[in-house]
Amino acid sequence: MGIAVAVKTEKERVILAPLDAAGLTAVIVILFIGIFATVYGFPGTLLILGDVVAYAWITDFEKIGLPLVAAMVVISLIAEGLDFFMGLKGIKQFDLSRNGVMASIAGSAAGALIMTQWMLGLGTIAGIFLGGLAGLLVVELIERQRLKAAYRPGYGTIAGKVARASSRGLCALIMTCMAMSAIYS
């Protein structure tokens, strides 16, 4: 009685069932949504982490194992921690008032809503930055009564938002590349 062994050649392809293909497509789409979410200020690394954990659990940790999930937890915590501490440092360094911070948040939301109509995704990003700057600049100008003193916190806010989005975006990109290479290896 012999044992049959299946050997795959290079020309053979693995064909997924339709439900498996749809599930894998959903996982990949959510990974990329997580990258874009970081640009908009949402915790996209947590979305990516949740997606990877769900995929690993559904596939019984076949392609994505616990060490990879643990590494992604660490990267996600680093990304969110950096974002939090960079925000605190920016507020302290550029001497932002509480009203200025609130105006920046409100201006970012309003700018995103207004600019999205004209330029879709790019308009949202531009609206977040320009609206935040405008809101902060108006409040700081009213409180400080001088343009130069009011401009400094606005510049710091924009530089801080760019740095925070870049650091979280980089972590999200690293997490996505790790997940994709584990899935397709």
C-alpha positions in Angstrom: 0.0 0.0 0.0 1.7 3.2 -1.1 1.2 6.8 0.0 0.3 9.3 -2.7 2.2 12.6 -2.5 1.0 15.7 -4.4 3.8 17.8 -5.9 3.1 21.2 -7.3 5.1 22.4 -10.3 5.8 26.0 -11.1 3.0 26.1 -13.7 0.3 25.0 -11.3 -1.7 27.7 -9.7 -3.7 27.6 -6.5 -7.3 28.3 -7.3 -9.4 29.8 -4.5 -13.0 29.1 -4.0 -15.2 32.2 -4.6 -15.9 32.8 -0.9 -12.2 32.5 -0.1 -11.2 35.0 -2.9 -13.9 37.4 -1.7 -12.6 37.2 1.9 -9.0 37.7 0.9 -10.0 40.7 -1.2 -11.9 42.2 1.7 -8.8 41.7 3.9 -6.6 43.5 1.4 -9.1 46.3 0.9 -9.3 46.9 4.7 -5.5 46.9 4.9 -5.3 49.7 2.4 -8.2 51.6 4.0 -6.1 51.5 7.2 -3.2 53.2 5.4 -5.5 56.0 4.1 -7.2 56.3 7.5 -3.9 57.4 9.0 -3.7 60.3 6.6 -7.1 61.5 7.7 -6.1 61.4 11.4 -8.0 58.2 12.2 -6.2 55.3 14.0 -5.6 53.3 10.8 -2.9 51.2 12.5 -5.6 49.8 14.9 -7.8 49.0 11.9 -5.0 47.2 10.2 -4.2 45.3 13.4 -7.9 44.3 13.8 -8.0 43.1 10.2 -4.8 41.0 10.6 -6.0 39.5 13.8 -9.4 38.6 12.3 -7.7 37.1 9.2 -5.3 35.1 11.4 -8.1 33.8 13.6 -10.3 32.9 10.6 -7.5 31.0 9.0 -6.4 29.3 12.2 -3.1 31.3 12.2 -2.0 29.3 9.2 -0.3 32.1 7.3 -0.2 34.8 9.9 1.1 33.5 13.2 1.2 34.8 16.7 4.8 36.3 16.4 3.6 38.4 13.5 0.5 39.5 15.3 2.6 40.4 18.4 5.0 42.4 16.2 2.0 44.3 14.7 0.7 45.0 18.2 4.0 46.6 19.1 4.1 48.6 15.9 0.6 49.8 16.4 1.3 50.9 20.0 4.4 52.7 18.8 2.5 54.5 16.1 -0.4 55.6 18.4 2.0 56.5 21.2 4.2 58.6 18.9 1.1 60.4 17.6 -0.1 61.2 21.1 3.3 62.4 22.4 4.1 64.4 19.3 0.7 66.1 19.7 1.4 67.0 23.4 4.9 68.2 22.6 3.6 70.4 19.8 0.9 72.0 22.0 3.6 72.7 24.7 6.3 73.9 22.3 4.3 76.3 20.2 2.3 77.7 23.2 -1.1 76.9 21.9 -4.1 78.1 23.8 -7.0 75.8 24.7 -9.3 77.9 22.5 -6.8 77.7 19.7 -6.7 73.9 19.8 -10.5 73.7 19.8 -10.7 76.1 16.9 -8.1 74.0 15.0 -10.2 70.9 15.5 -13.4 72.7 14.4 -11.6 74.3 11.5 -10.2 71.0 10.3 -13.6 69.4 10.4 -15.3 72.3 8.6 -12.4 72.5 6.0 -12.7 68.8 5.3 -16.4 69.0 4.7 -16.2 72.1 2.5 -13.1 71.1 0.4 -14.2 67.5 -0.2 -16.9 68.7 -2.6 -14.4 70.2 -5.0 -11.4 67.9 -5.0 -12.7 64.7 -3.4 -9.9 62.9 -1.5 -7.3 65.6 -2.0 -9.8 68.2 -1.0 -10.4 66.4 2.3 -6.7 66.4 3.1 -6.3 70.1 2.0 -9.4 71.0 4.0 -8.1 69.3 7.2 -4.8 71.2 7.0 -6.1 74.6 5.7 -9.2 74.6 7.9 -7.2 73.7 11.0 -4.7 76.5 10.2 -7.5 79.0 9.6 -9.4 78.2 12.8 -6.2 78.4 14.9 -5.0 81.5 13.2 -8.3 83.4 13.8 -8.5 82.5 17.4 -4.8 83.2 18.2 -5.0 86.5 16.3 -8.1 87.5 18.4 -6.4 86.4 21.7 -2.8 87.8 21.0 -3.7 90.9 18.9 -0.6 90.5 16.8 -0.2 88.6 13.5 3.3 87.4 14.0 2.5 85.9 17.5 -0.6 84.3 16.1 1.2 82.8 13.1 3.7 80.8 15.1 1.2 78.3 16.7 -0.5 77.9 13.3 2.7 77.0 11.6 3.5 74.6 14.4 0.1 73.0 14.1 0.5 72.3 10.4 4.1 71.0 10.8 2.9 68.8 13.7 0.0 67.4 11.7 2.3 66.5 8.8 4.8 64.9 11.1 2.1 62.9 13.0 0.4 61.8 9.8 3.8 60.8 8.3 4.9 58.7 11.3 1.6 56.9 11.6 1.4 56.4 7.8 4.8 54.9 7.8 3.9 52.5 10.5 0.7 51.6 8.7 2.6 51.0 5.5 5.1 48.7 7.3 2.2 46.8 8.9 0.5 46.3 5.6 3.7 45.1 3.9 4.3 42.6 6.7 0.7 41.3 6.4 0.8 41.1 2.6 4.1 39.3 2.6 2.9 36.8 5.2 -0.3 36.2 3.2 1.4 35.7 -0.1 4.5 33.8 1.0 
